């Protein structure tokens, strides 16, 4: 019978956030797969846990994942941890979960800290619907294309960012969404110097031009305001176009005129009037 893969969320700063169940799980499993064994060893030492650690990270997850799966299929149990937060969220752990599930290995989550959810909760922005975008690419073209694809996003957006990239990212966010878009910049969550700055993107960019970014950031950005539904239906708009044509306007100019004051599409108005 195969073993079990446990996804154990670790503290994102304050060790007091580590749950008793998480401690019990780490102490009970046969081995622990860690993003950085040196970081995880400090956590284990703090809680007095002695356990075999294996490395599992972005650069070795294909070969390491196969080795871990073989041990799971042989009946051993494994806890997957990252340096901070919930495993398998925007990291290679998702591949190990998929691999385990495909091979009939039970996967259980031991809940705990998640920086994105913590930041969303304190942001003061809408929380009912949101999209997690993770870290933006360091490649300028790819990063800007990513933000361009989010221009019409109405859900609250969550990004992770490192301090040395924050100014560039804020400049690109201003260019993509406008400097007046509301945002919350959460840094060093659960740590000694935790801070949440609620402002516009433009205000954030200006602040960090004068002040050096410090610590890890979660950026929570408001989505675009929903477009207002046109008060006039397309059928009503087409009737207005035809009325203007009867007064001497060309169909094209009439469609343009009605589009300007109703918000309806000029091309759709033209086509609808033409078909009547």
C-alpha positions as CSV (number, residue, x, y, z in Angstrom):
1,X,0.0,0.0,0.0
2,X,1.4,3.4,-0.9
3,X,2.2,6.1,1.6
4,X,0.7,9.6,1.9
5,X,2.0,13.0,0.6
6,X,1.3,15.8,3.1
7,X,1.4,19.4,2.0
8,X,2.5,21.2,5.2
9,X,2.2,25.0,5.2
10,X,5.0,26.7,7.1
11,X,5.2,30.1,8.8
12,X,5.9,33.1,6.6
13,X,7.7,34.9,9.3
14,X,6.3,34.3,12.8
15,X,7.1,30.8,14.1
16,X,4.1,31.1,16.4
17,X,1.9,30.6,13.4
18,X,3.0,27.0,13.0
19,X,0.1,24.8,14.0
20,X,0.3,21.8,16.5
21,X,-1.0,19.6,13.7
22,X,1.7,20.7,11.3
23,X,4.4,19.9,14.0
24,X,2.8,16.5,14.6
25,X,2.8,15.8,10.9
26,X,6.5,16.6,10.4
27,X,7.4,14.5,13.4
28,X,5.3,11.5,12.1
29,X,6.3,11.3,8.4
30,X,9.2,9.1,7.2
31,X,10.9,12.0,5.4
32,X,10.5,15.7,4.4
33,X,10.9,17.1,1.0
34,X,12.1,20.7,1.3
35,X,12.6,23.7,-1.0
36,X,15.8,24.6,0.9
37,X,17.0,22.0,3.4
38,X,19.0,24.6,5.3
39,X,15.9,26.8,5.9
40,X,13.8,23.8,6.8
41,X,16.4,22.5,9.2
42,X,16.1,25.7,11.3
43,X,12.4,25.1,11.5
44,X,12.8,21.5,12.6
45,X,15.4,22.4,15.2
46,X,13.2,25.1,16.7
47,X,10.4,22.5,17.2
48,X,12.8,19.7,18.2
49,X,12.1,17.5,15.2
50,X,14.8,15.2,13.8
51,X,13.8,13.9,10.4
52,X,15.5,13.0,7.1
53,X,15.4,15.9,4.6
54,X,15.6,15.6,0.9
55,X,15.8,18.5,-1.6
56,X,12.9,19.3,-3.9
57,X,12.9,22.6,-5.8
58,X,12.6,24.3,-9.2
59,X,15.9,23.1,-10.5
60,X,15.6,19.4,-9.5
61,X,11.9,18.7,-9.3
62,X,11.7,16.3,-12.3
63,X,14.4,13.8,-11.0
64,X,13.6,14.5,-7.3
65,X,9.9,14.1,-7.9
66,X,10.4,10.6,-9.4
67,X,12.6,9.6,-6.4
68,X,10.0,10.9,-3.9
69,X,7.2,9.1,-5.8
70,X,9.1,5.8,-5.7
71,X,9.4,6.1,-1.9
72,X,5.7,7.0,-1.6
73,X,4.7,4.0,-3.7
74,X,6.9,1.8,-1.5
75,X,4.8,2.8,1.5
76,X,6.7,5.7,3.0
77,X,5.0,9.0,4.0
78,X,6.4,12.4,3.0
79,X,5.8,16.0,4.1
80,X,6.4,18.6,1.4
81,X,7.4,22.0,2.7
82,X,8.6,25.3,1.1
83,X,10.7,28.0,2.8
84,X,7.6,29.8,3.7
85,X,3.8,29.5,3.1
86,X,1.7,26.8,1.5
87,X,3.4,24.2,-0.8
88,X,2.2,23.6,-4.4
89,X,1.0,27.2,-4.8
90,X,3.0,28.9,-7.5
91,X,5.9,26.5,-7.0
92,X,7.0,23.0,-8.3
93,X,5.1,21.3,-5.6
94,X,2.1,21.3,-8.0
95,X,4.0,18.8,-10.2
96,X,4.6,16.5,-7.2
97,X,0.9,16.6,-6.3
98,X,-0.1,15.8,-9.9
99,X,2.4,13.0,-10.1
100,X,1.3,11.5,-6.8
101,X,-2.4,11.8,-7.7
102,X,-1.8,10.2,-11.1
103,X,-0.2,7.2,-9.4
104,X,-2.9,6.7,-6.7
105,X,-1.0,8.3,-3.8
106,X,-3.1,10.0,-1.3
107,X,-2.4,13.8,-0.9
108,X,-3.5,15.6,2.2
109,X,-3.1,19.3,3.0
110,X,-2.1,20.6,6.4
111,X,-3.4,24.2,6.2
112,X,-1.6,27.2,7.5
113,X,0.0,30.4,6.3
114,X,-0.5,31.9,2.8
115,X,1.0,35.4,2.2
116,X,-1.4,36.1,-0.7
117,X,-4.6,35.4,1.3
118,X,-3.2,37.3,4.4
119,X,-2.4,40.3,2.2
120,X,-5.8,40.2,0.5
121,X,-7.6,40.1,3.9
122,X,-5.9,43.3,5.2
123,X,-5.8,45.2,1.9
124,X,-9.2,46.9,2.2
125,X,-10.0,46.0,-1.4
126,X,-12.8,43.7,-2.6
127,X,-12.2,40.1,-1.5
128,X,-15.2,38.2,-3.0
129,X,-13.4,37.4,-6.3
130,X,-9.6,37.6,-6.9
131,X,-6.9,36.3,-9.1
132,X,-3.4,35.3,-7.9
133,X,-0.8,36.3,-10.4
134,X,2.4,35.4,-8.4
135,X,5.7,36.8,-9.5
136,X,5.9,38.8,-12.7
137,X,8.6,37.8,-15.2
138,X,12.0,39.6,-15.1
139,X,11.8,39.8,-18.8
140,X,10.4,43.3,-19.7
141,X,8.5,42.2,-22.8
142,X,6.9,39.2,-21.0
143,X,6.1,41.2,-17.9
144,X,4.3,43.9,-19.9
145,X,2.4,41.4,-22.0
146,X,1.2,39.7,-18.8
147,X,0.0,43.0,-17.4
148,X,-1.6,43.9,-20.8
149,X,-3.7,40.7,-20.6
150,X,-5.0,41.9,-17.2
151,X,-6.2,45.4,-18.4
152,X,-9.9,44.3,-18.4
153,X,-9.6,42.2,-15.2
154,X,-12.4,43.1,-12.8
155,X,-11.3,40.9,-9.9
156,X,-8.8,42.0,-7.3
157,X,-5.3,41.0,-8.4
158,X,-2.5,39.7,-6.2
159,X,1.2,39.8,-7.0
160,X,4.4,38.8,-5.2
161,X,7.5,41.0,-5.6
162,X,11.0,41.2,-4.3
163,X,12.3,44.6,-3.0
164,X,14.9,45.1,-5.7
165,X,12.3,44.8,-8.5
166,X,9.5,46.8,-6.8
167,X,10.1,50.2,-8.4
168,X,10.2,48.7,-11.9
169,X,7.0,46.7,-11.2
170,X,5.2,49.7,-9.8
171,X,6.1,51.7,-13.0
172,X,4.7,48.9,-15.2
173,X,1.6,48.6,-13.1
174,X,1.0,52.4,-13.4
175,X,1.4,52.1,-17.2
176,X,-0.9,49.2,-17.4
177,X,-3.7,50.2,-15.0
178,X,-3.2,53.9,-14.5
179,X,-1.7,55.8,-11.5
180,X,-5.2,56.2,-9.9
181,X,-5.8,52.5,-9.5
182,X,-6.2,51.5,-5.8
183,X,-3.7,49.2,-4.3
184,X,-2.3,47.8,-1.0
185,X,1.4,47.1,-0.6
186,X,2.0,44.5,2.2
187,X,5.5,43.9,3.3
188,X,7.1,41.6,5.8
189,X,3.8,40.0,6.7
190,X,3.7,38.5,10.3
191,X,7.3,39.8,10.9
192,X,8.6,42.5,13.2
193,X,8.4,45.3,10.6
194,X,5.1,44.3,9.0
195,X,3.5,47.2,7.1
196,X,0.5,47.6,4.8
197,X,0.4,50.8,2.7
198,X,-3.0,51.5,1.2
199,X,-2.8,54.0,-1.6
200,X,-3.0,54.4,-5.4
201,X,-0.4,52.9,-7.7
202,X,0.9,56.4,-8.5
203,X,1.2,57.3,-4.8
204,X,3.1,54.0,-4.2
205,X,5.5,54.7,-7.1
206,X,6.2,58.2,-5.8
207,X,6.8,56.9,-2.3
208,X,9.3,54.3,-3.3
209,X,11.2,56.7,-5.5
210,X,12.0,58.5,-2.3
211,X,12.2,55.5,0.1
212,X,14.2,52.3,-0.5
213,X,12.0,49.1,-0.7
214,X,12.8,46.7,2.1
215,X,11.5,43.2,2.7
216,X,9.3,40.9,0.6
217,X,6.1,42.4,-0.8
218,X,2.6,41.2,-1.7
219,X,0.9,43.7,-4.0
220,X,-2.9,43.7,-4.0
221,X,-4.3,45.7,-6.9
222,X,-8.0,46.6,-7.4
223,X,-9.6,45.3,-10.6
224,X,-11.1,47.5,-13.3
225,X,-14.4,49.1,-12.4
226,X,-17.2,47.1,-14.2
227,X,-18.4,48.7,-17.4
228,X,-21.8,50.3,-17.1
229,X,-24.5,48.6,-19.2
230,X,-25.8,50.9,-21.9
231,X,-29.0,52.6,-21.0
232,X,-30.2,52.3,-24.6
233,X,-30.6,48.9,-26.3
234,X,-29.1,48.2,-29.7
235,X,-32.6,48.2,-31.2
236,X,-33.4,51.6,-29.7
237,X,-30.1,52.9,-30.9
238,X,-30.7,51.7,-34.5
239,X,-34.1,53.5,-34.4
240,X,-32.3,56.7,-33.4
241,X,-29.8,56.2,-36.3
242,X,-32.6,55.9,-38.8
243,X,-34.4,59.0,-37.4
244,X,-31.2,61.0,-37.9
245,X,-30.8,59.7,-41.4
246,X,-34.4,60.8,-42.2
247,X,-33.2,64.3,-41.1
248,X,-30.5,64.3,-43.8
249,X,-27.5,62.6,-42.1
250,X,-25.6,59.8,-43.8
251,X,-26.0,56.4,-42.1
252,X,-22.4,56.4,-41.2
253,X,-22.5,59.9,-39.5
254,X,-25.8,59.0,-37.8
255,X,-24.3,55.8,-36.3
256,X,-21.3,57.8,-35.1
257,X,-23.5,60.4,-33.4
258,X,-25.7,57.8,-31.6
259,X,-22.6,55.8,-30.5
260,X,-21.2,59.0,-29.0
261,X,-24.1,59.6,-26.6
262,X,-25.2,56.0,-25.9
263,X,-21.9,54.1,-25.5
264,X,-23.1,51.6,-28.1
265,X,-20.8,50.3,-30.7
266,X,-20.8,52.4,-33.9
267,X,-20.3,49.4,-36.1
268,X,-23.1,47.5,-34.4
269,X,-25.4,50.5,-34.7
270,X,-24.6,50.8,-38.4
271,X,-25.2,47.1,-39.1
272,X,-28.4,47.1,-37.1
273,X,-29.8,50.2,-38.9
274,X,-28.7,48.8,-42.3
275,X,-30.6,45.6,-41.6
276,X,-33.9,47.3,-40.8
